[in-house]
Amino acid sequence: MHSAQIQRQGIGMTSARTRHRLLARLRAHGIREVRVLQAIFDTPRHLFIDEALAHQAYEDIALPIGYGQTISQPFIVARMTEMLGAGEATTQRVLEIGTGCGYQTAVLAQLVDWVFTIERVGALQQAARARLQQLNYRNISYRNGDGFSGWASNQPFDAIIVTAAPETVPPGLCAQLARGGRLVIPVGADDQRLRVITRTPHGFDERQHDAVRFVPMVPGRR
Ligand code: SAH
């Protein structure tokens, strides 16, 4: 086996056994979609965080990634990916706001045709791009910008996922959804809930789901 392959598969606390334990936990918490579980299993989460934290990579917890940001908890990544319909054949082009370290991006890239991802912090965006390219994910477009305005030149999207929390739903994002498309977004300040907004022939259908804790969605870029 090549060393790169060993690194991707992991050893010890990052091994297949550890990843199976994570999947068992996600199943126990209600994640059902087989393709989503497989994508989580196949994504080397230990390569998205600092080496000093790698032994915790397959625990179901959020971890710090610098710049005051975090890598999301695997359960939340799985839950939002399911809500997005990313395991379904009609979900082909997805916009992601909040690339962070690129973990959710990698999970999505295994499930849909193309992922467009936007990150406001330039240094995070560059590190995520380098990492995802090195891991051989090829169906991703990257942008350092403000997710509040979406990515107009590539709309409409079959799905939009936001991984930072605004206090209210940005109307500009809803406008970039294809007919039947879904927006999955945490909304609120201290008291956040996941919301799923579906574009119908007549307007938008909105539903509230799980309580969550995301970093705030901040306007502008740096
Ligand atoms: N998706 C990541 C978690 C991202 S944390 C994962 O898989 O672990 C949230 C990210 O959203 C941070 O990197 C933050 O810088 C970014 N962010 C916050 N406001 C934003 C905005 N307006 N546009 C784009 N990215 C934003």
Residues whose N, C-alpha, C, O or C-beta is under 5 A from the ligand:
A	BS01	SAH	Q69 T70 I71 S72 I97 G98 T99 G100 C101 G102 Y103 Q104 T105 I118 E119 R120 V121 G145 D146 G147 F148 T163 A164 P216 M217 V218 P219 G220
